[in-house]
Amino acid sequence: MSSATAQPIPLPADWRDFLSLTKPRVMSLVVFTGLCGLLAAPVSIDPIIGFVAILCIAVGAGGSAALNQWWEADLDAKMKRTAARPLPAGRMERTSARDFGVALSVGSVLTMGLAVGWLAAAILAFSIFYYAVIYTIWLKPRTPQNIVIGGGAGAFPPMIGWIAATGEVTLMPVLLFAIIFFWTPPHFWALALFVETDYAKAGIPMMPVVAGHESTRRQILVYAVLMLPISTVPFWLGVAGWLYGASALLLSALFLILSLRVAVFRGGAEDSDMRPEKRLFAYSVFYLFALFAMLVADRYLVG
Amino acid sequence: MDKPPLDPMEQRKRIITSRNRVLALVLFGLVALFFAISIAKMS
């Protein structure tokens, strides 16, 4: 064979490519909410065991993200936002991503079980299965409600953090789960409204692609309305203090106002470049950080 | 002035060396972590 026709041997994947498989930016939100769940629990935990619990939540999230990218490599290649990822860009073999994801997932669950507790480990294992299989493989390519049900995957970290500290499932971790579960659809649909063409190109049935903008905006508003009572339930039930209650009320009211701007009061010059949607998306990230930070502040300042 | 591009063999060696270093760090971190967990569990 002549050297002119020989295929160049691809370079091995860099360690940074493996790191990017774990979606570090998403992981930061997972770590934060998991840590808040752990710190807001009404018991003290050994700092080393607490650190291990958060590490396992982060590594488990990284493992499920790697499995997600392994499965969606072909879809990612069709979208501008994801085309530069290691698999669609051809910097890594698919089997490497799959094996890396499985190793991180199994390692995090076993370590959580051995070091922290098997109840927390079981919920961590289920959350990885939920994201990698129920959401990525099953729901995402099939239904525009993918985000609603898939939101459960991101809602597990504070629950796991709380259960890692207390060792039992009570009302509060379920409420923390519910807050993120109801926050996810308006957060993702705001994003989907301004990156709609990308999802359409990849054939993913996101709500704006399937049901249209009007319906998506209405549904964003419905979830924003629901966020108001759901986020304040811990205060009404007496499991969180006034600092959390007042913050939740204020933050959720602002969430509602920005959602109203997206859903109802449209028609201004700034609407054409999707500024209200971009503003709602940015605020939704701040909202979750602030709400969970207030939950922890409330536990230590109000008690 | 820009550096001249590395030839593929040299680039391959660099990537593998940096991967090995990161892997060694991760393994060392795991050993330290399990040592710390054992101490915390015993106390």
Interface residues (C-beta under 8 A of the other chain):
Chain A: P8 I9 L11 P12 A13 D14 W15 D46 I48 I49 V52 L55 L114 A115
Chain B: P8 Q11 R12 I15 I16 S18 R19 V22 L23 L33 A36 I37 I39 A40 K41 S43
